Amino acid sequence: MRARRVVAALLASVALGVGLGACGRAGVPSGGVDGDSASTTDGVVGEVTVLAAASLTESFERIAAAFEEQYPQVSITLGFGGSSALAQQIRAGAPADVFAAASAESMSMVTDDGDAVGEPVLLARNRLEIAVPPGNPGAVTSLADLADHARTIALCATQVPCGALAEELLGYAGVVAAPDTLEVDVRAVLTKVRLGEVDAALVYRTDVRAAGPAVEGIPFPESALAANDYFVTVLTGARVPAAAEAFTGFVLSPPAREILADAGFELP
């Protein structure tokens, strides 16, 4: 498997992003979905930079590896961070070919500026789960425990999709959370839990699954009330549109959908 670069400069600046909006759905690009025919890869050559929500990290790493096996003349560079921060960077001219966001609001920051080719496609859905360190030292059992000032709590900042969803669900439950830290993306929140720096946090259930034994997950019934929709699009500034469209098509193909489902995402 070929090694892929991560866009370090983008990761270093994810804390800068905020934004709001809305978006829709479009058709699937035709190239690269059917892996049975070598002709689908003919003439598809180049480099594709993909900026994606932090919660897609493991899934997109696996998808990129599978794509590169099918398209040996295309190299994928992955950059992950808070969706709103990545959207701001795209609007500011950061070099990118494909964008995958964890909410319609973050994606609309790009589409409203005309930086997307067509309308984005619905990729997957994700729900929140309470994450605690192994052994649950804070004895957290429900969403209401996040309002306990005696416990140390981490949440995503409300400007990023995981934080906006947390705020929505806490509102439904009538819980006024008492966070001790607000982080720039869901992986930063998860790190607080992994290091034992907090008693509990709200993260995506896919992140709990990806963390394995490093954290414990506590489902809560209110999570069924709302979810974040993930969207993907080719950007108008794509350097090699055919390669970018091939990758986007592959992300929507059965092999990639299987990877997303295995990670715990809900498929549309």
N, C-alpha and C positions, 0 to 999 in steps of 0.2 A: 504493500500500500504506500502510495506517495505521501510524503509529508506536506502539509499545507501551512501556509503562513497565517498568522492572526494579525489583524491590523492594530498594532500596539498603540499608535497615536490615538486611534478612536477609543480604545479601552481606557486610555489615560484621561480622556476628557468627557466621560459619560455623565459626570455630575452637572454639566451645564444645561441639560435639556428640560424644557417644559412645553406644554401645548395642549390644544383641544380641537375637536372637529367631528367629521363623519365620513363614511365611504360605502362603496357597494361591491358588486361582483361582476366578473366577466368570464369569457370562455377560456378554455385551457389551450396553451400553445401546442401546436401539433407535433413539434419535433421532440424526440427523446423519451416519449412515454412508452413506446413499445420496444422492449429490449430484445425481441426475437430477431430483428432484422438489422444487419450491419449497415444497411443503407441509411438508417436514421442518423448514423454518426458521420457519414461522408461529408467532408467539407466543413465540419464544425471544429474549429481550431481557435485557440486563444486563451486568455485569462479572464476569469470572472471573479469579481469581488462581491461578496455577499455580506450585507450587514443585517444582523438578525437579533431578535430579542434574547436577552440573557438566558431565559428559560428554555430556549431551543438549543442550547449549547451541545449537549450529548447527541441529541437527535440529528442535528444538522452535520455534526462531525461524521456520524455514521452514513448519513445520506450523501454527503460530499464524497466519501470514500467509495460508495457504491456507484455514484455517478462517474467518477474518474475511471473506474474499471470499465464502464460502458463507453465512455468518451475519453480514450487515452490521450487525445491531443488537446484536451482542455484542462487547465489548472484552476482549481478553486482556492480562493483566499477568503477566510472567514473572519468576521469581526463581530463581537457580541457586546451588548450593553443595554442600558435602559432604552426602550423604544422611542420615547420622546426625545432623548438626547441624540440618538442616531438620526432621527428625522430632522432635527435642527442642523445636524452636521451635513446632511444631504442638501438641505435648503441653502446652506452656506457654501456649497460647492465641493464637498468632500468627494473624492473619487469612489464611485460605487456603481454597480451594475444591477444588483437585485436587492430588494428590501423586504424583510419579513418582520412584521410588527405584531405586538401582543394585544393590540386593541384597534378598533376602528378610528378612535380619536387620534392616536399617534400616526396611523397611516394617512389620515386626512391632512395632516400637516404637509405631507409630500404631494398628495393628489391635488390639493387646493392650489398649489403653486405650479401645477402642470408638470411635475417632475416624474410622473408615472406614465407608462405606455398603456393606454386603455384604463380600465377599472381593475382594481386589485381583486384577487380571487380568495375566497374563504378557504383557509387551509385546515384549521383545527380549532378546538375549544379547550379551555383549561379552567379548573376550579381550585379554590383555595383549601388548604388544610393547615391545622396547627402543627408546628414542628417544635419539638423539645429535645434537649440533650438525652443521651441514653440513660435510662433509669428514671427519667422525669423528676429530677430533684426538686422542681418547683411545685410538684403535685398538681399540675394543670390538667383539668378534665373537660373544660368547656370554653366557649367563646367568652362567657361572662368573666372568666378568670383573667382576661386581658385588661380588665378595668381595675384590677387589684394593685394598688400602689406599692404593696409589699413585694410584688414580683417584678422582675426585670424583663421588659418586653421590647421586642424589635419589630418594626413595620417598615414597609417600603414608603417612601415619600409619596404624597398624593399626586404628584405630577407625573409619576410613572404608572403604567397599567396595573401592576400588582397592588400599588397603594390606593389607586382609585377604586379598584374592586373591593379591597379590604374596607375602605370607608363606606362603600355601598352596603356591604353585608353587615357591618357593625351597626349601621343605621337601621337596617331591617330588624336586627335583633334588639335594638334599644340599648346597646352597650356603648358606653363612653370609654374608649380605650385609654390607657395611660402609658404610651410608649416612652421608653427611655432613650431610644435612638430611632431616627428615620433615615433609611439608607437609599442609595441612588438606583439600585436595582435589586431584583429578588435574590441574586447570587450573593450579594453583599449581606443581605439579611440572613441567608442560610449559613454563611460563614460565621456569623455571630453565634448561631446555635451550635454549629460544629465545634467551635472553640470553647463552648460552655460559658460564654460571656453573658448570655441571657437565659432566662427561664423558659421563654416561649416566644414564638414568632408566627406570623402568618405568611406562608409561602404557597406556591403552587404545589399541588399534589405530585406533579411530575418531578419537582425538585426533591421532594421527600423520597420518592422512589429512586432517583438518581444518586442520592446521598448514601443509600444502603444502610449499614449498621451505624453510621456516624450520627444519625439522628433518628428519632422516633416520630411517627405521625399520629395525630389525633384527629379523626374526622369529626365534623360537627354538622348537624342537620341543616343549619342555615346556608351552608355552601351550595345546596341545591337551588337556591333562589336566584342565583346570578352566576354568570361565567364570562370570561374574556374570550372574544373571538380573535383568532390569528389570521392575518391576511398576508399575501405575498404578491409582489409585482416586479416587473422589469422596469428599470428607470430609463428615462429619456436620454440620459447621458451615457448609457451603456456603450462601452468601447467596441464590443463585438456582439451586436444584438442577437445574432443567431445562437451564439454560445449561451448568452444570458437566458434566452427563451428556452433553449434546450434544458438548462438547469431548472428553470421554473416548471417546465412541463414534467421533468423527472420528479420534482418535489410532490407533484400531484398524482404520480403514478402509483400502482398497487405496491411495488416494493417499498417506496418511501412511506406510504400510508401505513404499512405494516410496522415500520420502524417507529412512527409516531404513536400508533396504538400501543405498541410494546412499552413505550415510555410513559403511558398513562394519559395521553391526550384523547379527547373525544373527537371523532371524525364526523364531519357534516354529511 
